[in-house]
């Protein structure tokens, strides 16, 4: 038995990196996973971004721990897409407990589009999950603060969701 048996997590940026590691670790502890990732290249990003194959690999790794994952290609900057993924996961699993707002990229530092990605993505993610109260825990929030001539993300952990 895992520490999180029967819980459900909603993870953005789930195709690889930290998102994948969150999904796999939470599955090891007993969670079912709702995951989304863009799975497309953004023009200003100079390295290959996550692909549909990466997202499929995350699903495979979660399933290795005998748990299910609703995995959808969606853009965290689009409120309607985030809501659709969340609703699909809620139909499948019936609840939501853990929400790490993980999606984000860093190579377009300083550009308005970069700031929009984090701010809009985290906002969309939080807006649709904050309404789900009860046992839900918000584990990650992305904020922005100036730092030596450029901007960098600062993450902080928070437990619980207020009214």
ChimeraX attribute file (.defattr): number of C-alpha atoms within 10 A of each C-alpha:
attribute: neighborCount
match mode: 1-to-1
recipient: residues
	/A:1	7
	/A:2	11
	/A:3	11
	/A:4	17
	/A:5	14
	/A:6	13
	/A:7	20
	/A:8	26
	/A:9	26
	/A:10	27
	/A:11	26
	/A:12	31
	/A:13	28
	/A:14	32
	/A:15	31
	/A:16	21
	/A:17	14
	/A:18	15
	/A:19	24
	/A:20	24
	/A:21	16
	/A:22	20
	/A:23	30
	/A:24	25
	/A:25	15
	/A:26	24
	/A:27	27
	/A:28	22
	/A:29	18
	/A:30	20
	/A:31	27
	/A:32	30
	/A:33	29
	/A:34	28
	/A:35	27
	/A:36	26
	/A:37	26
	/A:38	22
	/A:39	22
	/A:40	14
	/A:41	13
	/A:42	12
	/A:43	7
	/A:44	11
	/A:45	12
	/A:46	10
	/A:47	10
	/A:48	10
	/A:49	15
	/A:50	18
	/A:51	17
	/A:52	16
	/A:53	12
	/A:54	18
	/A:55	25
	/A:56	17
	/A:57	15
	/A:58	24
	/A:59	24
	/A:60	16
	/A:61	21
	/A:62	24
	/A:63	17
	/A:64	13
	/A:65	16
	/A:66	13
	/A:67	19
	/A:68	20
	/A:69	25
	/A:70	18
	/A:71	24
	/A:72	25
	/A:73	20
	/A:74	21
	/A:75	21
	/A:76	28
	/A:77	20
	/A:78	14
	/A:79	17
	/A:80	14
	/A:81	17
	/A:82	25
	/A:83	17
	/A:84	14
	/A:85	20
	/A:86	23
	/A:87	15
	/A:88	16
	/A:89	24
	/A:90	16
	/A:91	10
	/A:92	14
	/A:93	18
	/A:94	10
	/A:95	18
	/A:96	23
	/A:97	20
	/A:98	24
	/A:99	22
	/A:100	23
	/A:101	25
	/A:102	27
	/A:103	25
	/A:104	19
	/A:105	15
	/A:106	14
	/A:107	11
	/A:108	13
	/A:109	14
	/A:110	13
	/A:111	12
	/A:112	9
	/A:113	13
	/A:114	18
	/A:115	20
	/A:116	13
	/A:117	19
	/A:118	24
	/A:119	19
	/A:120	17
	/A:121	24
	/A:122	23
	/A:123	19
	/A:124	21
	/A:125	27
	/A:126	20
	/A:127	14
	/A:128	16
	/A:129	22
	/A:130	16
	/A:131	12
	/A:132	16
	/A:133	14
	/A:134	11
	/A:135	13
	/A:136	21
	/A:137	21
	/A:138	20
	/A:139	16
	/A:140	18
	/A:141	21
	/A:142	19
	/A:143	14
	/A:144	13
	/A:145	9
	/A:146	10
	/A:147	9
	/A:148	6
	/A:149	7
	/A:150	10
	/A:151	16
	/A:152	16
	/A:153	18
	/A:154	11
	/A:155	14
	/A:156	10
	/A:157	11
	/A:158	11
	/A:159	11
	/A:160	15
	/A:161	16
	/A:162	7
	/A:163	7
